[in-house]
Amino acid sequence: QVQLVESGGGLVQSGGSLRLSCAASGVVFNRNAAAWYRQAPAKQRELVAALTSGGSLWYADSVKGRFTLSGDNTKNTVYLQMSSLEPEDTAVYYCAQLSRAKRGPDSQEREKLRLGLPDYWGQGTQVTVSS
């Protein structure tokens, strides 16, 4: 059974930093495309950062230069390092991954992720940034 478990969310002041973790079981992160999403109150879920199976990184314009997606293969864990946080970053953050069957060119994987089509999802962790 595949499980993705997020941790690291919490309350932080504007300008602060947090590192979110996503521990996987039943699936290997570095063999499939992985991504982080967020959903703010009264807004649709949006793709924040993505890593394709080919190793290509992508970030939403709103977080470029502030967020970094990385992984630790020995721990089968992916991270989202968030810096210079602002109240607009307040949301529930989700990690997700495509299945092996959806591997393909980077452009196809990114499109599937933009459409919100990952096969495996975590349950989310709340990030609240105070002003």
ChimeraX attribute file (.defattr): number of C-alpha atoms within 10 A of each C-alpha:
attribute: neighborCount
match mode: 1-to-1
recipient: residues
	/A:1	5
	/A:2	12
	/A:3	16
	/A:4	22
	/A:5	18
	/A:6	24
	/A:7	18
	/A:8	15
	/A:9	18
	/A:10	14
	/A:11	14
	/A:12	18
	/A:13	14
	/A:14	17
	/A:15	13
	/A:16	14
	/A:17	16
	/A:18	18
	/A:19	16
	/A:20	21
	/A:21	22
	/A:22	24
	/A:23	21
	/A:24	22
	/A:25	13
	/A:26	10
	/A:27	18
	/A:28	19
	/A:29	27
	/A:30	19
	/A:31	17
	/A:32	22
	/A:33	29
	/A:34	27
	/A:35	30
	/A:36	26
	/A:37	22
	/A:38	22
	/A:39	19
	/A:40	17
	/A:41	9
	/A:42	6
	/A:43	9
	/A:44	9
	/A:45	16
	/A:46	18
	/A:47	22
	/A:48	25
	/A:49	25
	/A:50	27
	/A:51	25
	/A:52	25
	/A:53	21
	/A:54	15
	/A:55	13
	/A:56	12
	/A:57	18
	/A:58	17
	/A:59	19
	/A:60	14
	/A:61	9
	/A:62	11
	/A:63	16
	/A:64	12
	/A:65	12
	/A:66	13
	/A:67	21
	/A:68	19
	/A:69	22
	/A:70	15
	/A:71	18
	/A:72	12
	/A:73	12
	/A:74	6
	/A:75	11
	/A:76	16
	/A:77	20
	/A:78	24
	/A:79	21
	/A:80	22
	/A:81	15
	/A:82	18
	/A:83	17
	/A:84	15
	/A:85	23
	/A:86	17
	/A:87	15
	/A:88	13
	/A:89	20
	/A:90	20
	/A:91	21
	/A:92	18
	/A:93	26
	/A:94	26
	/A:95	31
	/A:96	29
	/A:97	28
	/A:98	23
	/A:99	17
	/A:100	14
	/A:101	8
	/A:102	17
	/A:103	16
	/A:104	15
	/A:105	11
	/A:106	17
	/A:107	11
	/A:108	13
	/A:109	24
	/A:110	23
	/A:111	11
	/A:112	15
	/A:113	26
	/A:114	17
	/A:115	11
	/A:116	15
	/A:117	15
	/A:118	19
	/A:119	14
	/A:120	16
	/A:121	20
	/A:122	20
	/A:123	14
	/A:124	22
	/A:125	21
	/A:126	19
	/A:127	22
	/A:128	21
	/A:129	20
	/A:130	16
	/A:131	11
